[in-house]
């Protein structure tokens, strides 16, 4: 309670959002940028890219976990809940709810299942809700169509490609098929009918460090993985079963690789929202050689049916490196041009970062004194632009969010979200300072 003379008075106030699970810097046609994030406190928020202040935030229910975020054309799409699922579309500028859809619980729901995606230039969205795949039009009273998934997998990835969609999940383990594997279902966007479904990637599960899902508007969708005890990459083009996959040796990309380097290597995706800047798909490979951690960024291209993988950038350090990506519409002589760059950030110790452009040479770099004992290692990095100037956006496991700029050893802005996990508080009388 409050004493009467305390009503309406606040000594200080700290608005927070929680530790981000995913952050997307979205640049619109008018070149304005919004940083949209979902957090571990079930908050959807937009941050001002100039100063990091909260532009708006939406608090979901205390048990309504936000599972996925997609941003397109001034709209943010969220997937939240568990077996009882909610799909909502928000206006990025104002944070207002444009429309939403809720799916009641299903007895066949598989824990962790859930994904959403915009359908190209259409305002419709595709969503895995409960144990169904649905196509939703704005302000739906019911889905355009609904496909029962019959508990075949825990589906957590959607790739839209021309007139079809692929849903990818971890297949249900059975007595006849006890090993982990990925299950793919190809669905017609027009009718919701299943065109084909199949398993691929033995001993693989989504989100592991031995596989990546690659999306490209031009080349289609792919799953690339390394078998646990193998040194080559297997590459499966979604929808193609003859052949089921091609084999590609990473040594063609990085000549110094030896078998032991490959056996301990990890793979990682670069983009928080792959469909947002999906041209030539990219991924990161990290390995250790001669006591140094090395990360290379690999880009996929395709001519007819021939795949090519090339190294875009490479980094090395005494500690781990995280590679992120970003793109924007930049003003150049009064015209617009699309640029996509790769950013590399050392994850522990003082922060060191570099930005590589399309010509594979460093364009920008910077250093920042940083105590990772307080905020933990860097967990994600991406890139956005303010007035044509780059900003490297980083987040750490302990709740630090910061924007870095070239030529400065201090953040442009930062947010400390560590207090969102406080469970108790106490007031202490501090001793008076010595005179």
N, C-alpha and C positions, 0 to 999 in steps of 0.2 A: 504494500500500500504506500500512499504518499501523504505527507502532511499537506494541509490546505495551501500553504504558501509555496509548495513545491510544484503544484499543478502547472503544466504547460512549460516547464523549464527543463532543459536537457543540457548538462555540462558539456558532453561531447557525444558524437554519434558516428558510428563506422558502418557504412553500407558494404556488405560482402555478398559473394555469390557461391563460394565453395571452390574446391580444387578442380580445375577443368579436366574433363575426360576427353573432350574433343573441342578444337577451336578452328573456325573457318574464317579467313579474311576474304570477304566477298566484295569485289569491285563491280559497280553497276555501270550502265551505259553512260550515265552522266559523270563518270569517273569518281563518284563518291564511294567510300569504302566503309563497310561495317565489319567489326569483328564479332562474330556470333559464336557462342560457346554453350555447351551443356556441362554440368558439373556433378560431382559426387553428392551434392546436397539436393539433387533433384530440381535444379534451377536452370532455366533457359534465359540467357542474357545477351545483351549487345553492349559492347564497349566502344567508347569513342577512340578512334585510332590515333588522335592527336595527343590525348592525355591519359587514356586508360580508364577514365571515369565511366560509371554505369550510365548508358543511355536509357536503357529500360531492362526490366527483368520480370520473368514470370515464374512463380513458385508452384511446382507440381505437388501432388499429395505426398505426405511423409513416407509412404510405402510405394509410391508410383515412380519406379526407377526409369530414367530416360535412357533408352537403349541406343538411339541413332539420331543423327542430325544430317540433313542435306540442305543446301542453299542454292537457289537458282532464281535469277530474274527478279530480285527484290522480295522473294518469299523464302521462308525457312520451314522445313518439313521435319517434324519430330515423330518418333515412335517411342511409346512409353508403356509401362505396365509389364505384366507377366502373362499369365493365361488370359486374364481380362485385359485386352489391349486397346490403346488409344492412339489414333493417328490424327495429328493436327497440323494445319498450315497457318503460318503467322506472317504478318507484314513486317519486313525487316526494319523499316524506318521507324514505325511507331510501336511495334511489339503487340499490336492488336491481333486478336484471333480472327482469321479469315473464315475458316470452317474446320469442322472436325468430324470424326467418326469413331465409334466405339464398338468393339467386338466382344460379345459375352464369352465366358469360359468354355473350353472344349475339353472333353475327357481324354482326347488323343494328343493334347498339347505336350510338346517336348521342351523341357527346361532350357532356357537360353535362346529359344527360337524367336526370331523377329528381325525384320529388315524393311526399309522403305526406299523408294526411288521415284524421282520425277520422270515423266514420259516425254522426253524430248521437248518440242515446242508446245506440246499439249499442256493444258492445265491439270490433266488427270495425273494421278499418282498410283503406284503399285506398292502393295504392302503385304508382308507376311504377318498375319494377325491370328493369334491362337494356333489352330492347326489348319489354317486356310491361307490361300493366296487370293487377294482381292484387287480388282481395279476400281478406283474411286474417282468420280467426277466431283467438281466443287459442289458443296452443300448437299451431300448425298443423303437420301432417306434410306437407300440400300445400295449395295455395290452394283456397278455396271455388270460384272460377273464375279463369281466366287468359285474357286477350285479347292476341293478338300484334299489335303496332303496325306491323310491317313497315317499319320505318325511315322512316316518313313525316315525322317531325319530331323535334326535340330538346325533349321535353316537360318543362316545369319548373313547371307550375302545375296544381293540382287544385281544382275548386269543386264541392262537394256540394250538391245542391238537390233536396229532396223524394226522389223515387224514382230520380233520375238523377244522374250525375256528368259534369262537363265537364273534359276534359283539354286544356290549352292549351300550345302550343309554337311554336318557330320552325320554319316549314316548310322542308323540304329544297329547296335551289335546284336547278333543272334547266334544261336548254337551252330548254325551252318556257316555263318560269316562272323567269326569272333574278333577279327582284327579291325582296327580303325581304318577308315577310308572316307573319301568324299563322295557325296551323292549329288548328281546334277539332274535337274528337270528343265526341259525346254518347253516353253508355253507360248501359244499364239496370243499376241496382245489383243487382237480383235475379238476372239471368241473365248479365250481362257482354256482352250483344249490343249491337252498334253500332246506334243509332237513326238517326244522321246524322253526316256530317262535312263540313267546308267551310273555305274560306279567308276571312279578313277582315283589314282593316287593312293596306293596301298600304304598303310601305316601313317597316313596324314590326317591332320585335323586343322580346321580353320583357325588362324591366329597363331599357329606354331611358328618357330623360327626356321623351319625348313621349307616353307612354301609362301608364295605370294599370288594374289589374284590381280591380273593386269587388265585394264580397261582402255579401249581406244575407239573413238568414233570412226576412225579411218580403217583400222586393222581388225576390229572385233575384240572379243574377250578371250583371255588365256588364263590357264593355271600353270605356274612354273613351280617345280619342286625338286628337291634333292632327296633321294632315298637315304635312310639313316646310315647305311654302311656303304655308300657309293660316292663317287667323286664327280659325277656328271649331273647336268640338269635335264630333267624331263619337262617337255613343254607340250601341253594339251590345248588345242584350239577348241573353245566351247562349241558344242554341237557336232564336232567331227569325230567319228569313230573309226575311220579307215584312212590313215592309221590312227590309233588311239592317241599316240604322242610321238614327238620327235625327240631325239637326243642331241644335246648341245654341250660341248666341253668348255667349261669356264676358262680354261687355259687360252682359248682363242681370244678371250677378252682381256685377261691379265696374264701375261706370259710367265711371270715369276711363280705362279701357283704350282705347288707340289701336292701330291696325294694327301699328306697329312694336313696341309692347309685347308684343303677342301672338306675333309672329314670333320673338322671342327668349325667350319664356317657357318654363318647364319645369314638369313635373308630377311629383308624388311621392306614394307611398302612406304612410299614417301608422302603421299597426299592424304590429308584427313578426309577429303571428299573427292575421290578419284574422278568422278564424272564431271567435276567442275572445270578441270583443265585437262581434258582427255584428248591429247593429240598422239604423240608417240609415248607409249607407256614406259615408265621408269621404275626401277627398284634399286635397293641398296644391298650390297653384299659386304659382310665384315668378317675378317679373319685375322689371325695373329701370326706374325713371321718375325723371327729374330728378336723377340721380346717387344715388338711394336704392334699396336693395334692398327690395322689398315682397313679402310672402308673405300669401296669404289661404287660409283653410281652408274648403272647400266641402262642403256636405252634400247628399246626394241623397234625395229623397222621391218617392213615386209615388202618385197617386190614380187608380184604374182603370188606364188605359194612358197617362195624362199624367204626364210627368216634370217635376220641378221641382228646380232647383239653387239653393241659397241660401248666402250667406256666413255662416259661424259666427263667425269671428274674423279679424282682420287685424293685421299687424305691419309695421313698417318700421325700417330701420337703415342705417348706412353700410357694413355688411358683411353677409354671407349670414346667413340665418335658417333654422333647421331646426325643423319643426313635428312633434311627436309626439302620441301619444294614450295614454289609459289609462283604466281603470275598476276598480271594486271594489264589494264588498258592504259597506256601511258601517253601523255601529250607530247607530240614531237612535231614541231613546225606547224602547229595547228591541226595536225592529223592524228588519227588513232593508230596505234600499232600494238600488237599483242606480243608480250614478252613473257618468257618463262625461265626461271633461274633455279639453281640448286644452292642450298645453303648448308654448310657443315659447321657443327658446333661441338667442341670438346665437352664431354658430359660431366667431368669432375675437375676439381681444382679451379684455377682462374679460367674464366670463359674466353675462349679464342674462337673467332668465327670468320668465315670467308663466304663470299657469294660468287658463284660461277655463272656466267652468261652462256648464251647459245654457242659462242665460239670456243667454249671449253677452257677459258682462261679466267683467272680471278678478276672480278670487276670492283669488289669492295671487300674490306676486311676490318676487323676491330678486336680489341681486347677489353676485358672487364674483370677487375678484381672481385672475387666471389668466394664466399665461405660455404662450401657444400655441406659442412657439418651442420649448418643451421637449416638450410632449405632442401638438402638432398641433391642428387644429380639431376641434370637436365634430362627430361623425358620426351620432349618434342620441340621441333623448331620449324618455322615456316616464314614466309616472306610476303610483305605487302608494301605498298607505295603510298606516300603522302606528297602530293604536289610533284610527282616524278622522282622523289627521293626515296631510297629503299629503307625499310625498317625490318629488322630481324626480330621476329616474335618468338620468345622462348617460354617454356613452362617447366617447372621442376616438380619432383615428387612431393616436396614439402609445402607446395602452395604458392610459390613465387611465380608471377607473370610479369614479364618485362619486355619492353620494346627497345632495341638497340639501333644506333645509327653510326655510319662511318665517321671517323674523325673525332669521336668522343669516347672518353673512358668512363663515362657515367651513363646510366640508362636515360633514354628520352622520358620514359615513365615506367613505373612498376606498381604492382599490386601485391600485397601480402595477404594471402587467403588462409594462412595457417590457423588463425583464431576460430575459423568455422568449426574446428574439431574440439574446441574447449568444452569441457563438461562441468566445470565448477569454477568458482572464482573466490578470491579472498582479498580484503583490504588490509594493508600493512602500514603501520606507523614507521616512517623512515626517520632515522636519527638526524638531528639538525646538523647542518654542515659546520665544520670547525671554523671558528673566526680567524 
